Each structure stands twice: as structure tokens, then as C-alpha cells.
Amino acid sequence: MAEVLLFHHAQGLTSGVHAFAESLREAGHAVHVPDLYEGRVFENLEEGAAHAQGVGFGTLVERGRAAAAELPAELVYAGFSLGVLPAQHLAQTRAGAKGALFFHSCVPTSEFGGGWPQEVPVQIHGMDADEYFVDEGDLEAARALVESAPDTAELFLYPGKQHLFADNSLPSYDEHAATLLTRRVLGFLDGIE
């Protein structure tokens, strides 16, 4: 059993994020899902991103760090899109990380003070024509991370252009891709010791 700290995307802690967490719990994993937006949920990505900018990305990362401080260090850090910021920060900087799961996003490892910790396995999932993932540098950052840690990092690209394709409460949901992503994530978590 793995213990996972899962961070939501820019639209907030949606029912789809809760559903994803529940699918991991049903497979026997412990999953914590903090609300970085203090109860706010947004109808679309643009409104959510504007809220995140207003709050400040540094503040959201700090809220993620505060959520982790209440939990054991031996966690798998996971995030959907915006949630990758605190997840990646913690996976790179908090001692004891057991793994990382990045959905729809990846940040250059230099953003958090250095390279990827070689002992921390990571999966990165995104769509090959998602304008946010491909055009904003996330795919490039993901490929650089995998190149720097070829024994522990994996990048999975899915055909399509949807951004938040694994959140079943949003119009961007892609059942086929989300099912495959979930199967890969469960295999990853089953391998965590």
C-alpha cells in the first residue's frame, strides 16, 4: 500500500478529483486530498487559473507544503496540472519521497533548486496535442526530466488535445485515456515499497 498526497488542478477540488482519489483508495492505497483553494471551485479553466494567479503560485506551493507537514515523509506526491507545482516541489525537496505522479503538467526541475532526485520514481502523463502541456513547455520539461533520470522516470503521452482528461467531472474527460492512466498509476503505486 502506498500513501499518496494528491493536489487538485486550477478549477479546484472537483468531484472528479475526489473520484480519482477514491479509485486509488479502492485499490488499497491511502490518499489525502487537501483543498488548496479553501472551498472554491471554478466552472472553467480560465476562471480557475485567474484565481490561482490572484492567490499566487508561491502561496499555493506553501499550502501544499503545509498539508504535507501533517503527514509522514514517505509519500507519493501527485498533482493534476496546477497541482503538479506543490507535488513536484515536495518530491524534489522533501526527504523521504517514495514517488511522484504528474498529470497534465511538468515543471523544469531547476524551478525547485536542482535536478530530479534519482531515487524517486516518477510518472508524467499528458496528451500529445494538449496546447497547455505541449506549447507551454511542460512536455519539454517532462522529456528533460526523463532524460536526467532514465531509470526512474517515465513519460506517457496519450492521443488527443484535452488538458484535464482524467477528471471525470469536466467536459475534457476522456474515458479511454483516463482508464489507461489509472491502470498505469495503480501499477506504479503497487510497486512502491
C-alpha positions in Angstrom: 0.0 0.0 0.0 1.2 3.5 -0.9 0.3 6.7 0.8 -0.5 9.5 -1.7 -0.8 13.2 -1.3 -2.9 14.4 -4.3 -3.2 18.0 -5.3 -6.1 19.4 -7.4 -6.0 21.4 -10.6 -6.8 25.1 -11.3 -10.5 24.5 -11.2 -10.3 23.4 -7.6 -11.2 20.3 -5.7 -13.8 18.9 -8.1 -15.9 15.8 -7.8 -13.7 14.3 -10.5 -10.5 14.8 -8.4 -12.4 13.1 -5.5 -13.4 10.3 -7.8 -9.9 9.7 -8.9 -8.7 9.6 -5.3 -11.4 7.1 -4.5 -10.3 4.8 -7.3 -6.9 4.7 -5.7 -8.4 4.1 -2.3 -10.5 1.2 -3.7 -7.2 -0.4 -4.8 -5.9 -0.3 -1.2 -3.9 3.0 -1.2 -4.2 5.8 1.4 -4.9 9.1 -0.4 -5.0 12.6 1.1 -6.6 15.4 -1.0 -6.1 18.8 0.5 -8.1 21.8 -0.7 -5.6 24.5 -1.7 -8.4 26.8 -2.7 -10.2 26.8 0.7 -13.5 25.6 -0.8 -13.5 27.4 -4.1 -14.3 25.5 -7.3 -14.5 27.1 -10.8 -16.6 26.4 -13.8 -13.8 26.7 -16.3 -10.0 26.6 -16.5 -9.7 30.3 -17.2 -11.5 31.3 -14.1 -9.5 28.8 -12.0 -6.2 30.0 -13.4 -7.1 33.6 -12.7 -7.9 32.7 -9.1 -4.6 30.8 -8.8 -2.7 33.8 -10.1 -4.5 36.1 -7.7 -3.7 33.8 -4.7 -0.1 33.4 -6.0 1.7 30.2 -7.1 4.1 30.6 -4.2 1.2 30.6 -1.8 -0.3 27.5 -3.3 3.0 25.7 -3.1 3.3 26.8 0.6 -0.3 25.5 1.2 0.8 22.2 -0.3 3.9 22.1 1.9 1.7 22.8 5.0 -0.6 19.9 4.1 2.4 17.6 3.7 3.9 18.7 7.1 1.0 17.0 8.8 1.8 13.6 7.1 4.6 11.2 7.2 7.6 11.9 4.9 7.2 8.6 3.0 4.6 9.8 0.5 3.9 9.6 -3.2 3.2 13.2 -4.3 0.7 13.6 -7.1 -0.9 16.6 -8.8 -3.3 17.5 -11.6 -2.0 20.3 -13.7 -1.6 23.3 -11.3 -1.3 20.7 -8.5 1.9 19.5 -10.0 3.6 22.6 -8.6 3.3 21.6 -4.9 3.7 17.9 -5.8 6.9 18.4 -7.8 8.3 20.8 -5.2 7.7 18.3 -2.4 9.0 15.3 -4.4 12.2 17.2 -5.2 12.8 18.9 -1.8 11.2 16.9 1.0 13.3 14.0 2.2 11.7 10.6 2.2 9.6 10.9 -1.0 8.5 7.5 -2.3 7.4 8.6 -5.7 5.7 11.2 -7.9 2.8 11.3 -10.3 2.3 14.3 -12.6 -0.9 14.6 -14.6 -1.2 17.2 -17.5 1.9 19.2 -16.4 5.6 19.1 -15.5 7.9 21.9 -14.4 11.6 22.2 -15.2 13.4 20.7 -12.2 15.5 23.8 -11.9 12.4 25.6 -10.6 12.9 23.8 -7.3 16.6 24.2 -6.9 18.2 21.4 -8.8 17.8 18.1 -10.6 15.4 15.3 -10.1 16.3 13.0 -7.1 17.4 9.8 -8.8 15.9 7.5 -6.1 12.4 8.9 -6.6 10.4 7.2 -9.3 8.0 9.4 -11.3 5.4 9.1 -14.0 4.3 12.0 -16.1 1.0 11.8 -18.1 -0.2 14.2 -20.8 -1.9 14.4 -24.1 0.3 14.8 -27.2 -1.7 17.7 -28.6 -2.8 19.5 -25.4 -1.8 23.1 -26.0 -1.1 23.7 -22.3 1.1 20.6 -22.0 2.9 20.9 -25.4 3.0 24.6 -26.1 3.8 26.0 -22.7 6.9 23.9 -22.1 5.6 21.1 -19.9 6.3 18.4 -22.5 9.9 19.7 -22.9 10.3 19.7 -19.1 8.9 16.2 -18.9 11.3 14.9 -21.5 14.3 16.6 -19.8 13.3 15.0 -16.5 13.1 11.6 -18.1 16.4 12.1 -19.8 18.0 13.1 -16.5 16.6 10.1 -14.6 16.1 7.3 -17.2 16.0 4.5 -14.7 13.2 6.0 -12.6 11.2 8.4 -14.8 8.5 7.6 -17.4 6.6 9.8 -19.7 3.2 8.7 -21.1 1.6 10.5 -24.0 -2.0 9.9 -25.0 -3.5 10.9 -28.3 -5.7 13.9 -28.1 -5.8 17.6 -27.1 -7.7 17.6 -23.9 -6.0 19.1 -20.9 -7.7 17.8 -17.8 -8.6 14.5 -19.4 -8.5 12.4 -16.2 -11.1 14.4 -14.3 -14.5 12.7 -14.9 -16.5 15.8 -13.8 -15.2 18.0 -16.6 -16.1 18.2 -20.3 -12.5 17.5 -21.2 -12.7 14.0 -19.7 -11.5 11.2 -22.0 -12.6 7.9 -20.6 -10.2 5.7 -22.7 -7.2 7.8 -21.8 -8.2 8.2 -18.2 -8.7 4.4 -17.8 -5.3 3.7 -19.2 -3.7 6.4 -17.0 -5.4 5.0 -13.9 -4.2 1.5 -14.8 -0.6 2.7 -15.1 -0.9 4.7 -11.9 -2.1 1.7 -10.0 0.8 -0.4 -11.4 3.2 2.3 -10.3 1.7 2.5 -6.8 1.7 -1.3 -6.4 5.5 -1.1 -7.0 6.1 1.4 -4.2 7.8 -0.2 -1.2 
